[in-house]
Amino acid sequence: MPESKKAKLVLLDFDGTLVEGDIFRDFIIFRLLEYQFLIRLLFAIPYFLGHKLKLMSNDKAKEKIFRALFKGESSSHFRSRVEDFWYHHGTEINPAIVDVFSNYQKEKADFLIVSANFAPIISAFAGRNFGFDFLATELEEVDGKLSGRFASPNCYGDEKVRRLNIRVFDRSLYSEIHAYGDSRGDLPMLRWADKGYLLRRGDWRKIQ
């Protein structure tokens, strides 16, 4: 019998690539109407500044910010607010990738979101849209509450490639692997793929 045709695998960064903007920032803004959350934000400001001034690494600042904002919050409440956020925010994909995305759908490609954003945020988006699988930054939960710590390394930069090497343990299962991103944190993933594309000024620039 003839061998079945292998599908392409398309790797998609999330914030700024599959969707526009910084979704975690938008989620924080969405929650500012909550009085208790507004107080927590005051404690997170030094870490925002530390990251902005490059006094803290991206990974360290991100976990510190998350801990200040969400430590002790019930996991179910966090997920409920994520669902509310997507309901109000909408889940339209980035206009810059619409045509690219549509062409891959016609080819019946497989898709995998690879994001430094948080797993519950990506999961809720994927569930409302395409049901894509994903790799993201996992959150630690203790007794039904967020501990404020990450349960996995921040899925950024080289960590994306490390996670991909585990998930895609046999590249020969796919005809080709293509990857799309919009920032320097995506470059290791774009170089890992057979073809990588970086979004610059609204256009996709092939980097290899």
CORURBEL-V459838 format. One record per helix or strand. SS is the DSSP state (@ for helix, = for strand). FROM is the first residue (numbers start at 1). TO is the last residue. If there is no record, write none. Layout:
BEGIN
ss = (SS | SS)
from = (FROM | FROM)
to = (TO | TO)
END
This chain:
BEGIN
ss = (= | = | = | @ | @ | @ | = | @ | @ | = | @ | = | = | = | @ | @ | = | @ | = | =)
from = (9 | 15 | 19 | 23 | 35 | 58 | 74 | 75 | 95 | 110 | 119 | 133 | 139 | 145 | 158 | 171 | 177 | 184 | 195 | 203)
to = (12 | 15 | 19 | 33 | 52 | 70 | 74 | 89 | 106 | 118 | 128 | 137 | 142 | 150 | 167 | 173 | 181 | 192 | 200 | 206)
END
